[in-house]
Amino acid sequence: MMRPELVCPAGTPAALKSAVDAGADCVYVGFRDETNARNFPGLNFSRKELGEAIAYAHAKGAKVLVAINTFPRAGQPELWHRAVDDAARLEADAVILADIGLIEYAARSHPGLRLHLSVQAAASNPDAIAFYAGRYGVKRVVLPRVLTVSEIAAINARIAPVETEVFVFGGLCVMAEGRCALSSYATGQSPNMNGVCSPAGEVRYTETHEGVTSELGGFTINKFSRTEPAGYPTLCKGRFIARDKASYLFEEPTSLNTLTILPDLIKAGVTAFKIEGRQRGRAYVAAVVQAFRQGVDAVMAGRPLPDIDLDRITEGGKQTTGAYEKAWR
């Protein structure tokens, strides 16, 4: 079995150093603008910071991937073109792209730049992946989180030498990647176009005698009792009243955690394991990277998986292996 790469998030230069020092093989980052899907205040990298981060990672034997994974506005691709140009100039190891026009630009303008297909492109079958690889030279595809392990294995059997990358830890989303309209409806800003889901400027918390009410864009998203932790108000993870009962209609706050099925994913031929969380801090990055470094190394050495508790950093204190284990075993 080939040892999979551990691809880890970094929303800041400090988080990048934490990821590299904790054992990341690759770190993925974004520029400080709407060209990446984590366009939040206080996150991401200036050009100078990215150049320094790439130098640090390369000195430690790690790679840096630049996510340029939003969709350019019609007739205004210049910001996205400049992001691709600068990633190439700064010697990033790859760019992660979703928009087909931007992929064509990158392949034509920078033929030596390694191209990865973002999960935002939602390519989930061999024919779609083969198109991107054959037409544009895409080397790796990040698969959506809706596939089973057996489906991933079947895809890998048909797309070689194209690599696959799958999410192994972090947030889940009920939307097909690249096709979310909920945040746009409530706030006018889209994760696919503006790079931001539930922007902080639209978030409000109000304390009442019963607890805390969270709002997004003027919509009440959740009401928490005084004994409940108040989660961030995203529409897909809101609690709404239907048939006189308040419940999580779209998705409960739950984290993906695949530590227990790493051997299955490796056997399925996955090239890289991706940890979600560029909006999270250094402590989160270090803890998750260390956990999955231990897990991958144990599997490759033929040792039992370590018993690692990540409850304290999971969303809502709940964990799931998602769709991966369905129709498997």
C-alpha positions as CSV (number, residue, x, y, z in Angstrom):
1,M,0.0,0.0,0.0
2,M,1.2,3.5,-0.8
3,R,1.5,5.9,2.1
4,P,-1.2,8.6,1.6
5,E,-0.3,12.3,2.0
6,L,-1.7,14.2,5.0
7,V,-3.2,17.5,3.6
8,C,-3.8,19.9,6.4
9,P,-5.5,23.4,6.7
10,A,-3.9,26.7,7.5
11,G,-5.9,29.9,7.7
12,T,-2.9,31.9,9.0
13,P,0.9,31.8,8.8
14,A,1.0,30.6,12.5
15,A,-1.4,27.7,11.7
16,L,0.7,26.7,8.7
17,K,3.8,26.4,11.0
18,S,1.8,24.4,13.5
19,A,0.6,22.1,10.7
20,V,4.0,21.5,9.3
21,D,5.6,21.0,12.7
22,A,2.9,18.5,13.6
23,G,3.7,16.3,10.6
24,A,1.7,17.6,7.7
25,D,2.9,16.4,4.2
26,C,1.0,19.3,2.5
27,V,-0.7,22.4,3.8
28,Y,-3.5,24.2,1.8
29,V,-4.0,27.9,2.1
30,G,-5.8,30.8,0.4
31,F,-5.2,34.4,-0.5
32,R,-6.8,37.2,1.5
33,D,-9.6,37.8,-0.9
34,E,-12.7,36.2,-2.4
35,T,-10.8,33.8,-4.7
36,N,-10.9,31.1,-1.9
37,A,-13.8,29.6,-0.1
38,R,-12.8,30.7,3.4
39,N,-12.9,34.4,2.8
40,F,-13.3,35.6,6.4
41,P,-11.8,38.6,8.2
42,G,-8.5,37.7,9.9
43,L,-7.8,34.7,7.8
44,N,-5.7,33.8,4.8
45,F,-2.4,35.1,3.4
46,S,-0.9,38.1,1.7
47,R,1.5,37.5,-1.2
48,K,4.4,38.2,1.1
49,E,3.2,35.9,3.8
50,L,2.6,33.1,1.3
51,G,6.1,33.4,-0.1
52,E,7.5,33.1,3.4
53,A,5.2,30.2,4.2
54,I,6.2,28.3,1.1
55,A,9.9,28.8,2.0
56,Y,9.2,27.5,5.6
57,A,7.2,24.5,4.4
58,H,9.8,23.5,1.7
59,A,12.6,23.8,4.2
60,K,10.8,21.3,6.4
61,G,10.0,18.9,3.5
62,A,6.3,19.9,3.2
63,K,4.3,21.1,0.2
64,V,1.9,24.1,-0.1
65,L,-1.3,24.0,-2.1
66,V,-3.2,27.2,-2.9
67,A,-7.0,27.0,-2.9
68,I,-8.4,29.3,-5.7
69,N,-11.7,27.4,-5.5
70,T,-14.4,30.0,-5.9
71,F,-16.1,30.9,-9.2
72,P,-15.1,34.2,-11.0
73,R,-17.8,36.7,-11.6
74,A,-19.0,36.9,-15.2
75,G,-16.7,39.1,-17.3
76,Q,-14.5,39.9,-14.3
77,P,-11.9,37.1,-14.0
78,E,-8.9,39.3,-13.3
79,L,-8.7,38.8,-9.6
80,W,-8.8,35.0,-10.1
81,H,-6.2,35.1,-12.9
82,R,-3.9,37.2,-10.7
83,A,-4.3,34.6,-7.9
84,V,-3.2,31.8,-10.3
85,D,-0.3,33.9,-11.6
86,D,0.9,34.7,-8.1
87,A,0.7,31.1,-6.9
88,A,2.8,30.1,-9.8
89,R,5.3,32.9,-9.3
90,L,5.7,32.1,-5.6
91,E,6.3,28.4,-6.5
92,A,3.3,26.8,-4.8
93,D,3.3,23.1,-5.3
94,A,-0.2,23.1,-6.7
95,V,-3.3,25.2,-7.1
96,I,-6.8,23.8,-6.2
97,L,-9.3,25.1,-8.8
98,A,-13.1,24.6,-9.3
99,D,-14.1,26.8,-12.3
100,I,-13.5,25.2,-15.7
101,G,-12.6,28.5,-17.3
102,L,-10.0,29.2,-14.6
103,I,-8.6,25.7,-15.0
104,E,-8.2,26.4,-18.7
105,Y,-6.4,29.7,-18.0
106,A,-4.0,28.0,-15.5
107,A,-3.2,25.1,-17.9
108,R,-2.6,27.5,-20.8
109,S,-0.7,30.2,-18.9
110,H,1.3,28.0,-16.5
111,P,1.9,24.6,-18.2
112,G,4.3,23.6,-15.4
113,L,1.9,24.3,-12.6
114,R,0.3,21.3,-11.0
115,L,-3.5,21.4,-11.0
116,H,-5.8,19.9,-8.4
117,L,-9.6,19.8,-8.9
118,S,-11.4,21.3,-6.0
119,V,-14.3,19.5,-4.3
120,Q,-16.3,22.6,-5.4
121,A,-16.2,21.2,-8.9
122,A,-18.2,18.2,-7.7
123,A,-16.5,15.7,-10.0
124,S,-17.7,12.3,-8.6
125,N,-17.5,9.8,-11.4
126,P,-14.7,8.5,-13.7
127,D,-15.9,10.1,-16.8
128,A,-16.0,13.6,-15.3
129,I,-12.5,13.1,-13.8
130,A,-11.1,11.8,-17.0
131,F,-12.4,14.9,-18.8
132,Y,-10.5,17.3,-16.5
133,A,-7.4,15.1,-16.6
134,G,-7.3,14.6,-20.4
135,R,-8.2,18.1,-21.4
136,Y,-6.3,20.1,-18.8
137,G,-3.8,17.8,-17.2
138,V,-5.4,17.8,-13.8
139,K,-3.3,15.5,-11.5
140,R,-5.6,15.1,-8.5
141,V,-9.3,15.4,-7.7
142,V,-10.8,16.1,-4.3
143,L,-13.8,13.9,-4.1
144,P,-17.2,15.0,-2.6
145,R,-18.1,13.7,0.8
146,V,-21.1,11.7,-0.5
147,L,-19.3,8.7,-1.8
148,T,-18.9,5.3,-0.1
149,V,-15.5,3.7,0.3
150,S,-16.5,1.0,-2.2
151,E,-17.4,3.8,-4.7
152,I,-14.1,5.5,-4.1
153,A,-12.3,2.3,-4.8
154,A,-14.2,1.8,-8.0
155,I,-13.3,5.3,-9.2
156,N,-9.6,4.8,-8.4
157,A,-9.6,1.6,-10.4
158,R,-10.7,3.5,-13.5
159,I,-8.9,6.9,-13.3
160,A,-5.2,6.0,-12.8
161,P,-2.8,7.8,-12.8
162,V,-5.1,10.6,-11.5
163,E,-4.8,10.9,-7.8
164,T,-7.8,11.1,-5.3
165,E,-8.0,13.2,-2.2
166,V,-10.8,12.7,0.4
167,F,-11.9,14.5,3.5
168,V,-11.1,12.7,6.7
169,F,-11.9,15.1,9.5
170,G,-13.9,18.4,10.0
171,G,-17.2,19.9,9.0
172,L,-19.9,18.3,7.0
173,C,-22.2,20.0,4.5
174,V,-25.6,18.9,3.2
175,M,-25.2,20.7,-0.1
176,A,-23.6,19.3,-3.2
177,E,-20.2,21.2,-3.2
178,G,-20.3,24.2,-5.5
179,R,-24.1,24.5,-5.4
180,C,-25.0,26.1,-2.1
181,A,-27.6,28.9,-2.2
182,L,-28.6,29.0,1.5
183,S,-26.1,31.7,2.6
184,S,-26.8,33.7,-0.5
185,Y,-30.5,33.7,0.3
186,A,-30.0,35.0,3.8
187,T,-27.1,37.4,3.4
188,G,-26.6,38.0,-0.3
189,Q,-23.1,36.5,-0.1
190,S,-22.3,33.1,-1.6
191,P,-19.7,30.6,-0.5
192,N,-19.2,29.7,-4.2
193,M,-18.8,33.3,-5.5
194,N,-17.7,35.4,-2.6
195,G,-15.9,32.7,-0.7
196,V,-17.9,33.0,2.5
197,C,-20.7,31.0,4.1
198,S,-22.6,32.8,6.8
199,P,-20.4,35.9,6.8
200,A,-19.5,37.2,10.3
201,G,-20.9,40.7,9.5
202,E,-24.4,39.1,9.3
203,V,-24.2,37.2,12.5
204,R,-26.0,38.4,15.7
205,Y,-26.3,36.9,19.2
206,T,-29.0,38.1,21.6
207,E,-29.1,37.1,25.2
208,T,-32.5,36.6,26.7
209,H,-33.8,35.3,30.1
210,E,-34.0,31.8,28.5
211,G,-30.6,31.7,26.9
212,V,-29.0,32.9,23.6
213,T,-30.7,33.5,20.2
214,S,-28.5,33.4,17.1
215,E,-29.4,35.2,13.9
216,L,-28.0,35.4,10.4
217,G,-29.0,38.2,8.0
218,G,-32.0,39.0,10.2
219,F,-33.2,35.4,10.3
220,T,-33.4,33.5,13.6
221,I,-31.3,30.4,13.2
222,N,-31.3,28.9,16.6
223,K,-32.3,29.4,20.3
224,F,-30.0,27.9,22.9
225,S,-30.8,27.3,26.6
226,R,-28.4,28.6,29.2
227,T,-26.8,25.2,29.5
228,E,-26.2,24.7,25.7
229,P,-23.1,26.0,23.9
230,A,-24.2,28.5,21.2
231,G,-23.0,27.3,17.9
232,Y,-22.2,29.5,14.8
233,P,-25.4,30.3,12.9
234,T,-25.2,28.6,9.5
235,L,-28.6,27.9,7.9
236,C,-27.9,24.3,7.2
237,K,-27.2,23.7,10.8
238,G,-30.0,25.8,12.2
239,R,-32.8,24.5,14.4
240,F,-36.3,25.3,13.0
241,I,-39.9,24.6,14.0
242,A,-41.8,22.2,11.8
243,R,-45.1,20.5,13.0
244,D,-44.8,22.4,16.3
245,K,-41.4,20.8,17.0
246,A,-38.0,22.5,17.0
247,S,-35.3,20.3,15.4
248,Y,-32.3,20.3,13.1
249,L,-34.1,20.0,9.7
250,F,-31.1,20.0,7.4
251,E,-28.2,18.6,9.5
252,E,-27.2,18.3,13.1
253,P,-23.9,19.9,14.2
254,T,-21.7,16.9,13.7
255,S,-18.0,16.4,12.7
256,L,-16.6,14.0,10.2
257,N,-14.0,11.7,11.8
258,T,-12.6,8.8,9.8
259,L,-9.8,7.6,12.1
260,T,-11.4,4.2,12.6
261,I,-11.7,3.5,8.9
262,L,-8.3,4.8,7.7
263,P,-7.2,1.2,6.7
264,D,-10.3,0.9,4.4
265,L,-9.6,4.3,2.8
266,I,-6.0,3.4,2.2
267,K,-7.0,0.0,0.7
268,A,-9.4,1.8,-1.6
269,G,-6.4,3.6,-3.2
270,V,-6.8,7.1,-1.8
271,T,-3.7,9.2,-2.4
272,A,-4.3,12.0,0.1
273,F,-6.3,12.6,3.3
274,K,-7.7,16.1,3.7
275,I,-8.4,17.7,7.1
276,E,-11.0,20.5,6.9
277,G,-10.7,23.7,9.0
278,R,-8.9,26.7,7.7
279,Q,-11.1,28.9,9.9
280,R,-9.9,27.0,13.0
281,G,-7.0,28.0,15.3
282,R,-3.5,26.7,15.8
283,A,-4.5,24.3,18.7
284,Y,-7.1,22.6,16.5
285,V,-4.7,22.3,13.6
286,A,-1.9,20.8,15.7
287,A,-4.2,18.4,17.6
288,V,-5.9,17.0,14.4
289,V,-2.7,16.8,12.4
290,Q,-0.9,14.9,15.2
291,A,-3.8,12.5,15.6
292,F,-4.0,11.6,11.9
293,R,-0.2,11.5,11.6
294,Q,-0.2,8.8,14.3
295,G,-3.1,7.0,12.6
296,V,-1.6,6.9,9.1
297,D,1.8,5.9,10.4
298,A,0.2,3.1,12.5
299,V,-1.6,1.7,9.5
300,M,1.4,1.8,7.3
301,A,3.5,0.1,9.9
302,G,0.9,-2.6,10.5
303,R,0.2,-1.5,14.0
304,P,-3.3,-1.2,15.6
305,L,-4.9,2.2,15.3
306,P,-4.2,4.4,18.3
307,D,-7.2,5.3,20.5
308,I,-7.3,9.0,20.1
309,D,-10.1,11.2,21.6
310,L,-11.0,14.2,19.5
311,D,-14.3,15.0,21.1
312,R,-13.2,18.3,22.5
313,I,-12.6,19.8,19.1
314,T,-15.6,18.3,17.2
315,E,-18.6,20.3,16.2
316,G,-21.5,19.7,18.6
317,G,-19.4,17.0,20.4
318,K,-20.7,14.4,17.8
319,Q,-18.7,12.4,15.3
320,T,-19.6,10.4,12.2
321,T,-17.9,8.6,9.3
322,G,-20.5,10.1,7.0
323,A,-21.3,8.3,3.8
324,Y,-18.0,6.4,3.7
325,E,-19.1,3.3,5.5
326,K,-22.4,2.7,3.8
327,A,-22.6,-0.4,1.7
328,W,-19.1,-1.4,2.8
329,R,-17.8,-4.4,4.8
